[in-house]
Amino acid sequence: MLKLNTENLLLRDYPKNCTFTKEDWLVLSSSWYPVALAGDVRQDQPLAVKLLDVKLVCYRSGDRVVVARDLCFHRGAPLSKGWVENGEIVCPYHGFRYNCEGKCTAVPAHPGAKISPKLKLFTYPAVERYGLIWTCLSPEAEAEQPQIPEFPHWDDPDYLQVLPPSFDIAGSAGRQMEGFLDVSHFAYVHTETFGDRNNTEVPQYAVTREDGGLHVEYWSTVSNYGKSQLHEAPEGFQWLREFRVFPPFAASLTVYFPADGRLCILNCASPVSAKYTRLFSPICRNFDKDTPVQEIIDFNLKVFSEDREMVEAQTPEELPLDLLAEAHIPADRTSIAYRQLLTELGLGRNYTS
């Protein structure tokens, strides 16, 4: 939880017409989220992104990634419409220049004049990991260890690393996360990819707390092979799906394939706004490593699309944290524990994520 003395600093960034309540925004802004693919952040052209309704600009200054408010305080122009030159971002309106620390270094209209200290960008910490650029809006984040989910196989030479493009969803991050964790929808939502309408039963499974998050081991006969590969699974093979939840909006899934195969997926639902999510999902696997990467990406984008159709159609759009607001079945153990976890973070019972 945030310390009270940081609230005023955080509220400098609380956006006008924010789609989150102030209380929920203060809680969520203390977490780390990916905002861009590392390959999309360049040294010549800034990139506009949005996180929790805050407009941000990302660019590279030498070997450093800079994340800042997408705003020049002179006349409010978006810096993302400018350019990067010699490691400095240039405002497109009047040519003001800012270094990687956010300090204004040049006012072209008055080249010899002293520059006001007010001409300084609000910058945020930036970390490049798993092929993604991560940031946090909290003023305390710069001095603390980045709280980024573990995904160890991204650096394992025995695994193939695949990074699909970011995937936009006109729905809430909480609903997307709950869909990723759900184990009873495979047969109905993923009929074109790996689901089987003749295999719908969800066996009993347990959910445990682990390091501030959740750990789930779910065994079933539901295959994770694509439709064209279903014959490759041994008859009666028991598939283990191991979930780890990193609140508020990240989770990893490890699927245990035959012959010691492992598929690892990191699901990061970055909340652009209360009802709009940008999904980032690095993938690693230690089998069929000669498969064309684009083929792997295309299959996973199809899975994402199947989930998106349902998430965008759910009512209410927000994830209800009041457990009496929706009905539950035993297969929903992970969902129930996830909603309880978000409540414990301090999000409101009428939470709109």
N, C-alpha and C positions, 0 to 999 in steps of 0.2 A: 504494500500500500504506500501511497505517496505521503511524504511529510507535509504538514500544514503550511510550513514556510515556503513551499514550492508552488502553492496554488496561484499566487499572483503572477509568478513568472510564467506558469503554464497558460494562464488566461490571456497572456499577450497573443497567443496563437489560437485561442478559441475562436473559430471562424464565425463571421456574421452569417445568419441563416443556417447554422449548423444543424445537421439532421440527427445528431445525438443530443441527449440531454447533457447539461453541463457536468452533472455528477458522473454519468457513464463515460463521457469524453475524458474526464480527468483520470479515471481508472484505466481506460484503454490506451491513453497516450503515454503511459509508463512502460509499455511493452515494445519489443522490437518486431519490425515487420520488413519483409522484402518489398521494394518499390519498383525495381527494374531488373532486367537481365543485364549482367555485367557487360556483355557484348554490345548492348544498345547505348551504353554511356561512353561518349567519345571525347576526344581532346579538342575538337574544332566546333562541334555543335551541341549546345545544351539540350537537355531532354526535360520536358514538362511531365510531371507525375502528380498524383494527388493521394494523400493519406489522411483518413479521418477528417475529410472535408478541408484539409489544409493544402493549398497549392504549393508545390515544391518544384525546384529545378535541380537537376543532377548534371554534373560534367566532370571531366578529368583535368586536373592541374598537375602536369608532370606525372609522377607515379601515385598521386593522391586522388581519391574520389571526393568530390565536394557535394554536399546536399544542403540546400538553403531554401528559405522562403522565396517563392517566385515573384519577387517584388523589389523594385527600385524605389527607395523612399523619397526620391526627389519629386517624381510626379506619378508614382504608382504604376509604371510600365512593367509588364512581365519580362523578366530577364531571359526566359526561355525563348523569346523571339529574337534575342540577340545572338552573340557568337562568342567563342573563346579564342583569345589571342595571347600568345606567350604565357599561358597558364592563368590568365585573368579573364573574367567574364565581362563582356561589354554590353551596356544597356543600349537597346536599339533606338531609344527616343532621343537622348542627348549625348550618348557616347561615354557616360560615366563608366569607370572601370573599377572592378573589385578583385582583390587578391583572394587566395584560397582560405585566408582567415576571415574573410568578409569585410576587410577594411577597404574603403574607397581610396584609390591611388591616383585618380586623375579626374578632373572636371574640365573638359576641353574648352568650355566657354571662358574659363578663367585659369589659364595654365599656371600662372605664378601665384595664385591666391592660396591661403591656408584652407585646408579642407575641413569642414565641420565634422566632429566625431559622431554626429547623428547619422551621417552617411555611412552606415555600417549594416551589413546583411545579418539577419538571424540565420546562423548556420547550425547544423545538427551533426551528430556523429555519424560516420559512415563506415561500414564494414563490408568487404567483398568476401563472400563465402558461398560455396556450392554453385558457383556461376551466377550468383544473385548479389544485388546491392541492398543491404539492410540498413535501416535507420530507426531512430527512436525520437519522439518529440519531447521527452522529459528533459528538463534542464539539468537533472542529476546524471543523465546517461553518460555524459562525456567522462565523468570521473569514475564510473563503475564498469565492471566487467560486462561485456555485451551478453545478454541473455538470449542466445540464439540456439534453436533446437539442435540436438546431436544427430548427425547423419554420417557415421564414420566411414562407410564404404565409398563415399565420394572421392576419397584419396587412396583407395585400395587398388593397386595395380592388377589384382586378380578380377576386378569388376569392370564392366563396361559402363561408362557414365553417359547419360543422355539427358539433355535439357530441352524439353518442349518449349514452344513459345508461350508467353503469358496468355491467359485465357479469361476473358471477361464474362461475368455473370450478372444479370440484372436481378440480383437477389442478395440476401444478407449473408455475411460471413458465417454467422452462427448456423444458419440453415445449411450452407454448403458443408461446413464441418460435420454436422450431424449426419448428413448424407454419406460422407466419406466413411464415417464410423459405423454406419448401419450394415448389419449382416443379413437382413431378411428381405432386401429389395432386389438382390441379384437376379432372381428368376423372372422378375416383372419389368425392371427398368433396363437391364443389360441383355435383352434378348438377341440383339444383333451382334454382340461381341463375345460374351462368355457365359451368360446366364442360361439356365435350363428350367423350363416350366414344369418339368417332371421331377425336379429335385428342389423342393421348397422348404423342407423341414429344417428348423434351426435347433440344433442340439443345445443342451445346457452349457453355459460357460460362466466364468467368473471375471469380475472386474476388481482390480486392486489399486490402491493409491501408491504412487511412486514418485518421490522427489518433487512434490508439488503438482504432479500430473496424474495420469492414469496408465495402467498397464493391463492389457487384455490379451488372452490367448484363446483363440476360437478354432476348434477342430470341426471339420465337416467333410463330406464327399463332394462338395461343389468344386468343380475344376476351375482353375485360373487360366487354362489354355484358351486361346482363341478358338472359334468354331472350327477352323480348318485344321487344328492340332489336337482336337479332343481325343483322337485315337492314341496319342502318345502317352497318356496317363495310364498307369497299371490299373487293372480292374480292382475296385474297392479301395483305391488309394485314399488315405486320410490327409487332407490338406490342412496345414496349420497356418492361420493368419494371426500375426502378432502385431497388435497396435500399441503405440505409445502416444499419449496426448500431452502436448505442451501448451498450456493455456496462455492466451485465450483462443488463438485461431491457427494452431499448427498441430500436426499429427504425423507420425510415421507409420508405415505399414510394411512389414516383412512377410512375404508369402514364401512358404517352404515347398519347393517343387521336388519332383522325383530326382533321384541321383544327386542329392545334395545341392540342387539348384536353389538359388535365392533371388528373389525379386524384391527390391527395396524402393519404396516411394515416399517422398516427403511432400505432404500436402500443406501448403501455406496459403491460407485465405486472407489476403490483404484487404482490409476494409477501406475502400476508396471513399465510401459514404455509408450511411446506415443501410441502404438497400441496393448497394452496388459493390461488387467484389471483384478483385483481380487475383486469379489463381496462379500461383507459381508452384511447379511440381517437378523438382529434380528426380531422376530415376537411375538406379544402379541395378545391374544383374550380372551374375557370374556364369551364365549359360547362353548358348546360341550367340556368342559374341561376334560372329561373322555376319549376322543379320544386318542389312542396311539400316542405318540409324533412322532414316526417314520413314521406313516401314514401322519401326517401333513408335516413333512420334505419331504417325497417322493412326495407329491402333489406339494409343492412349487418348488422342484428341477425340476419337469416336466415343470412347468410354466417358470422357469429360462431357461431351455433348449430350449423351443419354442422361447423365445426372443433371446437367444444366436445365434441360427441359422440365424436369420435375421441380427443381429448386425455384425456378422462376414462376411456377404455377401455384406454389403452396400459399395457403391462407391460414393465419396471417403471415405476412412476409417476414416479420420478426420472429425470433426464437423465443417462445414463452418460457420463462424461468419458473413461473408458478406451475408446479407439477399437477395442479388440479385443472389447468387450462386445457389439457389434451388427455386423451386416453392412452394407456400404456399396456404392453404385453411383455412377457418374460424376455423376448428377443431384444427388448429395448434397454437392457441393463446398462449398456455403454452410454446410450443417449441420456438416460436418467442421471447417471453419475456425472456426465459432462455438464448438464444443466446445473446440477448442484455445485460443481466446481466454479462455474461462472458466477453463481450467486455468492459464493464465498469470496470471490475476488472483489465484491462490492458493487456489482452491476445491479441495476434496479429490477424489481419483479416484472415491470412492464418494459423490460429491456428491448430496445430496437437495435440489433447489431448489423 
